[in-house]
Amino acid sequence: MRSELLLIEKIELYIDGKLSPEETAIFENQLSEDASLREEVTLQRQIMGGIQRSLVKKELATAFIKYKTIALLWKLGVIGSGVITATIGIILLYNYLNTTAETTSPSTSEKPQLKTVLETKDTTLGFHTDSIIPVSLSTISEAGTNSYTPDKTATIKEEKPVSIKGVSSVDTTIKNETSAPKPVVVSSETRKNSSAVKNLSEKKKEQQLSTFFINPNAPVTWLGIDFTKAQFLDKDGNLKDGNNEQNEKISGAYFKEWNELIIAEKKRYDISGALRHEKITFTTDHINNMNDTIQIERLFVPDNSILNHLNSDDIQNLVNTYPLNEKQQGYGLVFIVESLDRQKKETNTWVTLIDIKSKQVLITEKMRANANGLGMRNFWARGFHNTINDLKERKYPEWQSKYKK
Amino acid sequence: MNDSEIVEHLKHNRNDKVLVILYKNLPVIKKMITSNGGNSEDAEDIFQEALIVLCMNVKKNGFTLSSKLSTYLYSICRYMWKDELKRRNKMVFSYTDTIKDTIDENALIAIQQEEQMKIAESVVKSLGERCKELLELFYSGKMKLKDIAEKMGYSSENTAKNQKYKCIETAKKNLREVNSNINTLTA
């Protein structure tokens, strides 16, 4: 293996441009003469590109969340600053009106009336009434009845909201200028929004599910039967009950056959009826490609102790790896096979509904079905047929009453 | 941060420092796409693809930026969106704007290679979590094999190296099969 390891390292250095000019020339000379080496380099370059792409996508996802958060905070800052500016404007207007009134008819008995007016306004705008009132009164008492100057107004009005940082600076200014505490309205909005962001995906999921059960025209894609996590209970790989029939050995070809069967016999394998959706698109290429990569021998288990090996998190993780068209919209239905149990003659399948674009699993539930029939293909196909029927008769109504809102 | 500084960060895998800055171009792309038959989500998808193309392309030897980064991204997005519209059998693109349909030649090659990279990405994903993690840690260039061995619980650097070799070989084998299937289908 040593020489293969060295070759891979050399190819990596070549692709990264880290070979010396002499080494590069020698390697390129080898490449021009050796077609298999050329293929190795092409494949290696492609794999490295695929890994880089995957890494960049992760970083982009993080950056996008940051970008959205900044945009949200910006909006909050603008709204918060608007509220603060409006409040200050109202306070100053009342001060100004009060000052004018006092100029024409100076009477100390009007101050409690002003307090009442301010209390009403403070409550509406969400400020701590107790803390804002002294501000107004102290401004009045500091300024005196006739000494209010437009300069103070200008200092406060000139504060421009830039971001949440801008909001803090406005707060500080207010505090310095008027000793007012920070308005409650900003912090409560922020808390609401962080909690809203937290629940966003759950709410979106609920909405998507509700839409699915309300709208029979919502686009649905049948993605196929995924065997990549399947465990076959029989150490020899004999999946057929051997009592009456000669055992057959499973091969990768069956995965494709079972998937093709569902498309070829749509009336019998009634996905459309089971989901109460007329427009079903059948796109099983991705799942077929994934099934093609299964190494059959590794799937067999000698006993049933590890047959229940999947949970809903595993299903989500698996769905995350699906090479789906990211531009595709709508819902996807996939059967993820957990086990084909020859002893009990049953299939265990995670019937899974997903949002194709986000790959979010909306519903996933393990369903057991009996398998029987003549020949390997028909024997296990019956299990999938029974699963679809069970979905149609029992599970769909159950889900509908649970998720339709 | 100016364009050449952003490119330098991208070249040296310091993407986290600049991707948020690049996202500031998204509103312009949204405007272009939503006024040409797409929606906001289309715009986000196309913009993400354009950023991937930029990040991949910038690392190639001899990459030079022949225009402003915003123009570069706009031209890639425009090209990709037109392509997507063709795929959807819709040609509603408005030609009233003044930006010509010019695109950097290297960017065009990178866009064409994107399909191959997507296939390779899905092949790597299908290898399983351990292999995927190992290869990602190694090829991100941020960790040495010795550290990867420690992080992933391999007994030695050599074990990690052998494991990496097996993962790469499996990936190549699967990719070879997928490529061959595609060739058969398109032949």
Contacts between the chains, C-beta under 8 A, distances in Angstrom:
chain1	res1	chain2	res2	distance
A	1	B	162	6.9
A	1	B	165	6.8
A	4	B	165	6.6
A	4	B	169	7.9
A	5	B	161	6.5
A	5	B	162	7.6
A	5	B	165	5.5
A	8	B	165	6.3
A	8	B	168	6.2
A	17	B	61	5.2
A	39	B	176	7.9
A	40	B	172	7.4
A	43	B	172	4.6
A	43	B	175	5.6
A	43	B	176	6.5
A	44	B	168	7.4
A	44	B	172	7.2
A	46	B	116	5.6
A	46	B	117	7.1
A	46	B	119	7.7
A	46	B	120	4.4
A	46	B	175	6.2
A	47	B	120	5.3
A	47	B	123	7.4
A	47	B	124	6.6
A	47	B	135	7.8
A	47	B	168	6.6
A	47	B	171	5.0
A	47	B	172	6.5
A	47	B	175	6.5
A	48	B	139	5.7
A	49	B	56	6.9
A	49	B	113	7.1
A	49	B	116	7.1
A	49	B	117	4.4
A	49	B	120	5.8
A	50	B	117	5.4
A	50	B	118	7.6
A	50	B	119	7.3
A	50	B	120	2.7
A	50	B	121	4.0
A	50	B	122	7.7
A	50	B	123	6.6
A	50	B	124	5.0
A	51	B	120	7.8
A	51	B	121	7.5
A	51	B	124	5.7
A	51	B	135	5.4
A	51	B	136	5.8
A	51	B	139	4.6
A	51	B	140	7.9
A	52	B	55	7.9
A	52	B	56	6.2
A	52	B	59	7.8
A	52	B	117	7.8
A	52	B	139	6.8
A	53	B	52	6.1
A	53	B	56	6.8
A	53	B	117	4.7
A	53	B	118	7.1
A	53	B	120	7.6
A	53	B	121	4.9
A	54	B	121	5.1
A	54	B	124	6.5
A	54	B	125	7.1
A	54	B	132	7.8
A	54	B	136	6.6
A	55	B	136	5.9
A	55	B	139	7.7
A	55	B	140	5.4
A	56	B	15	6.7
A	56	B	51	7.6
A	56	B	52	5.3
A	56	B	55	4.7
A	56	B	56	7.0
A	57	B	48	7.6
A	57	B	52	6.8
A	59	B	15	4.7
A	59	B	16	6.0
A	59	B	19	6.0
A	60	B	19	6.1
A	60	B	48	5.6
A	60	B	51	5.8
A	60	B	52	7.0
A	62	B	16	7.2
A	62	B	19	7.9
A	63	B	15	7.7
A	63	B	16	7.2
A	63	B	19	3.4
A	63	B	20	4.9
A	63	B	22	7.8
A	63	B	23	6.0
A	64	B	23	6.5
A	64	B	44	7.6
A	64	B	48	7.5
A	66	B	20	4.9
A	67	B	20	5.4
A	67	B	23	3.9
A	67	B	24	7.8
A	67	B	26	7.3
A	70	B	20	7.2
A	228	B	126	7.4
A	286	B	122	8.0
A	289	B	122	7.7
A	289	B	178	6.4
A	289	B	181	7.6
A	290	B	126	5.6
A	292	B	177	6.8
A	292	B	178	7.9
A	292	B	181	7.7
A	293	B	123	7.7
A	293	B	126	5.2
A	293	B	174	5.1
A	293	B	177	7.8
A	317	B	129	7.6
A	321	B	122	7.7
A	321	B	125	4.3
A	321	B	126	6.3
A	323	B	118	7.2
A	323	B	119	7.7
A	323	B	121	7.4
A	323	B	122	3.2
A	323	B	125	7.0
A	326	B	45	5.9
A	327	B	42	7.2
A	327	B	45	5.8
A	327	B	84	6.7
A	357	B	41	7.3
